[in-house]
């Protein structure tokens, strides 16, 4: 999705890429201008989706702020994935709105959402398996107005930041699950999105890789990125989010911090289970 973004000129405001783990030039400018950095970046209003006469999503409202990690949780068939895909742009809602950074993105195709700053990492592999790690990143950089020198420098920075510089010349198909996931995230940051939507980021990776990915997500939050996660690995998700929404039978039934949800009787009854522990 991110690679569809059109080229734009590089400016002095771009001198601190978001993957460096520091607030972006734009966020620093907003702060200096007195803007509220915790303002809502993404919110949905009454999202609804009907299949075969049944409302699988029925009036879902969520919000995500800049510099915040938010999770979407729920059992299979609850409407969690459909809600996520309506935000991404893969599924068209039958009602409600998707608002992003002051823009109504409800009817926008995915490539236009990407131009607004909505980045999406699908569950399935989105890397070029027969290209090297370095070539994978450089391929996305071709969509941006970097000079050749800038491409080389920024590519090296990304590989070092995500711990894949030692496999720079390896074909992507030879990477471990964790390395593939880190490469995918690195590629998504080339276009410097404001929001990163992660679909099952902890699926198919070992516990060490899960911890590394969680560290990367925290680093992106420190840089001011908004992050929306949906994953069936509930413990891994709750360990990383600031807040989470529990969707059940097409509606938000519970919403709050990890501590609130883990100790909430209704969240336990509907999804977590009575014996759930972190």
C-alpha positions in Angstrom: 0.0 0.0 0.0 2.7 2.4 1.0 4.6 2.0 -2.2 1.8 3.5 -4.2 2.4 6.9 -2.8 3.6 9.4 -5.5 6.9 11.1 -5.5 7.4 14.4 -3.7 10.4 16.8 -3.5 12.7 16.3 -0.6 12.9 19.4 1.7 14.8 20.4 4.8 11.8 19.3 6.8 12.6 15.7 5.7 16.1 15.7 7.3 15.0 13.6 10.2 13.3 10.4 8.9 10.8 8.9 11.3 12.8 5.7 11.6 15.5 7.5 13.5 13.2 7.3 16.5 12.9 11.0 17.2 9.9 13.3 16.6 9.6 14.3 13.0 10.2 17.8 11.7 6.5 18.3 11.2 5.6 17.2 14.8 8.3 19.6 16.1 6.8 22.4 14.1 3.3 21.5 15.3 4.6 21.6 18.9 6.2 25.0 18.3 2.9 26.3 16.9 1.1 25.2 20.0 -0.8 22.3 18.3 -1.9 19.4 20.6 0.3 16.4 19.7 -2.2 14.1 21.3 -4.9 15.2 18.9 -6.9 12.4 17.2 -5.4 11.3 13.9 -7.8 8.5 13.0 -11.4 8.0 14.1 -14.3 6.0 12.8 -18.0 7.1 13.1 -20.6 4.4 13.2 -18.9 1.9 10.9 -21.3 -0.7 9.5 -20.9 -3.7 7.2 -23.7 -6.0 6.1 -23.3 -9.4 4.5 -26.3 -11.4 3.4 -28.6 -9.3 5.4 -26.6 -9.6 8.6 -24.7 -6.7 10.2 -21.3 -8.1 10.9 -20.1 -4.7 12.0 -22.8 -2.4 13.5 -21.8 1.1 14.6 -18.2 0.8 15.5 -16.5 4.0 16.8 -12.7 4.0 17.5 -10.0 6.6 17.6 -6.2 6.6 17.4 -4.0 9.5 18.4 -0.5 10.4 17.1 2.2 8.6 19.2 -0.3 6.0 20.4 -0.6 2.2 19.9 -4.1 0.9 19.8 -5.3 -2.7 19.5 -8.4 -4.3 18.0 -9.3 -7.5 19.8 -12.1 -10.0 19.5 -13.0 -13.6 18.8 -13.3 -15.0 15.3 -16.4 -13.8 13.6 -16.8 -10.8 15.9 -16.3 -8.2 13.2 -12.8 -7.2 14.3 -11.1 -8.0 11.0 -13.9 -6.5 8.9 -13.6 -3.3 10.9 -9.8 -3.3 10.4 -10.2 -3.8 6.6 -12.8 -1.0 6.3 -10.2 1.3 7.9 -7.5 0.0 5.6 -9.7 0.4 2.5 -10.0 -3.3 1.6 -13.7 -3.4 2.5 -16.2 -0.7 1.7 -18.6 0.1 4.6 -22.4 0.2 4.2 -22.5 3.0 6.7 -20.4 5.3 8.8 -17.2 7.2 8.2 -13.4 6.7 8.3 -11.8 10.1 9.2 -8.1 10.5 8.9 -6.1 13.6 9.7 -9.1 15.8 9.0 -10.0 14.1 5.8 -13.0 11.8 5.0 -11.3 8.7 3.7 -14.4 6.5 3.7 -14.7 6.3 -0.1 -11.0 6.7 -0.8 -9.1 3.7 -2.5 -6.1 2.4 -0.7 -3.5 4.3 -2.8 -5.2 7.6 -1.9 -5.2 6.7 1.7 -1.5 5.9 1.4 -1.0 9.4 0.0 -2.7 10.8 3.1 -0.3 9.0 5.3 -2.0 5.7 6.1 0.5 2.8 6.0 -0.6 -0.8 5.9 1.3 -4.0 6.6 -0.7 -7.1 5.6 -0.4 -10.4 7.3 0.8 -12.2 4.2 4.3 -11.5 2.8 4.5 -8.2 0.9 8.3 -8.3 0.2 9.9 -9.3 -3.1 11.2 -12.8 -2.3 13.7 -12.9 -5.2 15.3 -9.5 -4.4 17.9 -8.9 -1.7 17.1 -7.1 1.5 18.8 -4.0 0.2 17.0 -4.2 -3.2 13.7 -4.5 -1.4 14.1 -1.2 0.4 15.6 0.6 -2.6 12.7 -0.5 -4.8 10.3 1.4 -2.5 12.7 4.4 -2.4 12.3 4.7 -6.2 8.8 6.1 -5.4 10.3 9.0 -3.6 12.4 11.9 -4.8 15.7 10.8 -3.3 19.0 11.3 -5.0 21.1 8.2 -5.6 23.3 9.1 -2.7 20.3 9.8 -0.4 18.8 6.4 -1.3 22.0 4.6 -0.4 22.4 6.5 2.9 18.8 6.2 4.0 18.7 2.5 3.0 21.7 1.8 5.1 20.2 3.7 8.0 17.0 1.7 7.8 18.8 -1.7 7.6 20.9 -0.8 10.6 18.0 0.5 12.6 16.0 -2.7 12.0 18.9 -5.1 12.5 19.0 -6.4 9.0 22.2 -4.8 7.7 24.0 -8.1 8.2 21.7 -9.8 5.6 21.6 -6.8 3.2 22.8 -9.0 0.3 20.7 -12.0 1.1 17.6 -12.9 -0.9 14.4 -12.1 1.0 13.2 -15.7 0.6 16.1 -16.9 2.8 15.2 -14.7 5.8 13.7 -15.9 9.1 10.1 -15.0 10.0 11.3 -12.2 12.3 13.8 -10.8 9.7 11.0 -10.8 7.0 8.7 -8.9 9.4 11.5 -6.3 10.2 12.1 -5.9 6.5 8.4 -5.3 5.8 8.2 -2.6 8.5 11.4 -1.0 7.2 10.0 -0.8 3.7 6.7 0.7 5.0 8.6 3.6 6.6 10.2 4.8 3.4 7.1 6.9 2.6 7.0 8.3 6.2 3.4 7.4 7.1 1.6 9.1 9.9 -0.4 5.9 10.8 0.9 2.3 10.5 -1.8 -0.4 10.5 -0.4 -3.8 11.4 -2.3 -7.0 10.5 -1.2 -9.9 12.6 2.4 -8.6 13.2 3.2 -11.4 15.7 1.9 -14.3 13.6 4.5 -16.9 12.5 7.4 -15.5 14.4 9.3 -16.9 17.4 9.2 -15.4 20.9 12.5 -13.6 20.5 11.4 -12.0 17.2 8.1 -11.0 18.9 10.0 -9.1 21.5 12.2 -7.4 18.8 9.1 -6.4 16.9 7.5 -5.0 20.0 10.6 -2.9 20.6 10.4 -1.6 17.0 6.8 -0.6 17.5 7.6 1.2 20.7 10.4 3.1 18.8 7.9 4.2 16.2 5.5 5.4 18.8 8.3 7.5 20.3 8.8 9.0 16.9 5.2 10.2 16.9 3.7 7.5 14.7 0.1 6.3 15.3 -0.2 2.5 15.3 -3.2 0.3 14.9 -2.8 -3.4 15.5 -5.1 -6.4 15.1 -3.7 -9.8 16.1 -5.0 -13.1 17.5 -2.0 -13.3 19.9 -3.8 -11.4 22.7 -1.0 -11.4 25.2 1.6 -10.1 22.8 -0.9 -7.4 21.6 -1.9 -6.3 25.1 1.7 -6.1 26.2 2.4 -3.4 23.5 -0.8 -1.3 23.3 -1.7 1.8 25.2 -5.4 1.0 24.7 -7.5 -1.7 23.0 -11.0 -2.1 21.7 -12.8 -5.4 22.3 -15.2 -6.0 19.5 -18.0 -8.6 20.0 -21.0 -9.4 17.7 -20.1 -6.4 15.5 -19.9 -3.8 18.3 -17.3 -2.3 20.7 -18.2 -4.0 24.0 -15.2 -2.9 26.0 -12.4 -0.4 25.6 -9.5 0.6 27.8 -6.0 -0.1 28.9 -4.4 -3.5 29.3 -4.9 -3.4 33.1 -8.6 -2.5 32.7 -9.4 -5.2 30.1 -7.5 -7.9 31.9 -9.4 -7.3 35.2 -12.8 -6.5 33.6 -15.3 -9.3 34.2 -17.1 -8.6 30.9 -13.9 -8.7 28.8 -13.1 -12.0 30.5 -16.6 -13.4 29.8 -16.7 -12.4 26.2 -13.1 -13.0 25.0 -10.2 -13.4 27.4 -11.6 -16.3 29.5 -11.9 -16.5 33.3 -8.4 -18.0 33.8 -6.6 -15.4 31.6 -3.4 -14.0 33.0 -0.6 -11.9 31.5 
